[in-house]
């Protein structure tokens, strides 16, 4: 069983509901066990032109799925929850749900479809803060720093607001 960390976010519709539904769908697959979950955080859109703020959270899961199989499951859940992807666009767009694989054990993976650890994790406060809550001592397999150290390294962290309840 692999120990995996996921980041979930939504900036359309019932943002909290979409994150909760995504976690529930992952669990109902029978291939994912949720071990820990963060609170919800409200954040400004990162490097995208949108007035819709995100609700973000992180979860720690265990799974027998390979990284590629987990990516496929995450994309299926996104699709079931109305996520529309424009394969032609390189710009970020509003979305009902976004599920990113942040870490898969301590593996470093670079393939056509998947990069683990998430290549922007150390720059994205909306990923770091929920991870601080559930895994502050997790060591980034490339940088050799804990999540807490990576957060401390941020020069200008954006505002992140505690939204309320936990993901479960």
matplotlib code that plots the C-alpha trace (Angstrom):
import matplotlib.pyplot as plt

x = [0.0, 1.4, 1.0, -0.2, -1.0, -3.6, -4.6, -8.2, -9.7, -12.9, -13.8, -17.2, -20.6, -20.8, -17.0, -17.0, -19.6, -17.4, -14.4, -16.4, -18.0, -14.5, -13.2, -16.4, -16.0, -12.4, -13.3, -16.2, -13.9, -12.7, -9.1, -8.5, -8.5, -8.5, -6.1, -6.1, -7.8, -7.2, -9.7, -11.0, -9.1, -10.3, -7.7, -7.4, -7.0, -3.3, -1.9, -5.3, -7.7, -10.9, -13.0, -14.0, -12.0, -11.0, -11.8, -8.8, -8.0, -5.5, -5.9, -3.5, -4.6, -3.3, -3.9, -2.7, -3.0, 0.0, 0.6, -0.8, -3.9, -4.4, -4.2, -6.8, -9.1, -8.7, -9.5, -12.5, -13.8, -13.1, -15.1, -18.0, -18.1, -18.3, -14.7, -14.1, -10.6, -9.5, -6.6, -5.7, -5.3, -2.2, -4.0, -5.7, -9.5, -12.3, -13.2, -15.7, -13.0, -9.2, -7.4, -3.6, -1.3, 1.3, 3.4, 3.3, 5.4, 8.8, 8.9, 10.1, 8.2, 8.5, 6.4, 4.4, 1.2, 2.5, 5.1, 5.5, 6.2, 3.9, 6.3, 4.8, 4.0, 6.8, 5.5, 1.8, 0.6, -2.8, -1.2, 1.3, -1.0, -3.4, -0.4, 1.0, -2.1, -1.8, 1.9, 4.1, 7.1, 6.8, 10.1, 10.0, 11.9, 13.7, 14.4, 15.0, 13.0, 9.9, 6.6, 7.0, 10.5, 9.1, 6.4, 8.9, 11.0, 8.1, 9.0, 5.5, 2.8, -0.6, -3.6, -5.3, -8.3, -9.6, -13.0, -14.5, -14.9, -12.8, -13.1, -14.9]
y = [0.0, 3.4, 6.5, 9.3, 13.0, 14.6, 18.3, 19.1, 22.4, 23.9, 27.4, 26.8, 26.1, 24.3, 24.4, 22.6, 20.1, 19.3, 18.6, 16.5, 14.6, 14.0, 12.5, 10.3, 9.1, 8.2, 6.2, 4.5, 3.2, 0.6, 1.5, 4.4, 4.6, 8.2, 8.3, 12.1, 15.2, 18.9, 21.6, 23.7, 26.8, 29.6, 31.0, 33.5, 32.0, 31.3, 32.7, 32.8, 35.5, 34.6, 36.3, 32.9, 32.0, 28.4, 26.1, 23.8, 20.9, 18.0, 14.4, 11.5, 8.2, 4.7, 2.8, -0.3, 1.6, 2.5, 6.3, 6.0, 4.1, 6.7, 9.5, 7.8, 7.4, 11.0, 12.1, 9.9, 11.5, 15.0, 14.1, 12.6, 15.9, 18.0, 19.0, 20.2, 20.1, 22.0, 20.0, 22.9, 25.6, 26.1, 28.5, 27.7, 27.8, 27.7, 24.2, 22.3, 20.1, 19.6, 16.7, 16.7, 14.0, 15.8, 12.9, 9.1, 7.6, 9.1, 8.4, 10.8, 10.2, 12.0, 10.6, 12.1, 12.1, 12.5, 14.4, 13.5, 15.2, 18.0, 20.4, 23.5, 22.2, 24.2, 27.5, 27.1, 28.2, 26.7, 23.3, 23.9, 25.1, 22.1, 19.8, 21.6, 20.5, 16.8, 16.1, 19.0, 16.6, 14.9, 15.3, 16.4, 13.7, 16.2, 19.2, 17.1, 19.6, 19.1, 20.7, 23.1, 24.1, 24.6, 26.8, 28.8, 29.3, 31.1, 34.8, 36.2, 33.8, 34.7, 35.1, 31.8, 31.8, 28.9, 28.1, 25.9, 22.2, 19.3, 17.4, 14.5]
z = [0.0, -1.0, 1.2, -1.0, -0.5, -2.7, -3.1, -3.9, -5.0, -6.4, -7.5, -9.1, -7.6, -4.3, -3.8, -0.4, -1.7, -4.7, -2.6, -0.2, -3.1, -4.7, -1.4, -1.1, -4.7, -4.2, -1.1, -2.7, -5.5, -2.9, -3.9, -1.6, 2.1, 3.6, 6.5, 7.3, 5.9, 6.4, 7.0, 4.1, 3.1, 0.9, -1.5, -4.3, -7.8, -8.4, -11.7, -13.4, -14.2, -12.3, -9.7, -8.2, -5.1, -4.5, -1.6, -1.1, 1.1, 1.3, 2.2, 3.0, 1.5, 1.2, -2.0, -3.9, -7.1, -9.2, -9.7, -13.2, -12.0, -9.3, -11.8, -14.0, -11.0, -10.0, -13.5, -13.6, -10.4, -11.8, -14.9, -12.9, -11.0, -14.1, -14.6, -18.2, -19.6, -22.7, -24.0, -26.4, -23.6, -21.5, -19.2, -15.9, -15.9, -13.4, -12.4, -10.3, -8.9, -9.3, -7.8, -7.8, -6.7, -4.5, -3.3, -3.8, -1.1, -1.6, -5.3, -8.0, -11.3, -14.5, -17.4, -20.2, -18.1, -14.6, -12.5, -8.8, -6.6, -7.9, -9.6, -8.1, -4.6, -2.9, -4.4, -3.8, -0.4, -1.1, -1.2, 1.6, 4.3, 4.1, 4.1, 7.2, 9.0, 8.1, 7.3, 8.4, 8.8, 5.5, 3.6, 0.0, -1.9, -4.2, -1.9, 1.3, 3.3, 5.4, 4.4, 7.3, 6.0, 2.5, 3.9, 5.9, 2.7, 0.9, 0.3, -0.2, 0.8, -0.5, 1.9, 2.8, 5.0, 7.1, 5.6, 8.2, 8.5, 7.7, 4.4, 6.1]

ax = plt.figure().add_subplot(projection="3d")
ax.plot(x, y, z, "-o")
ax.set_aspect("equal")
plt.show()
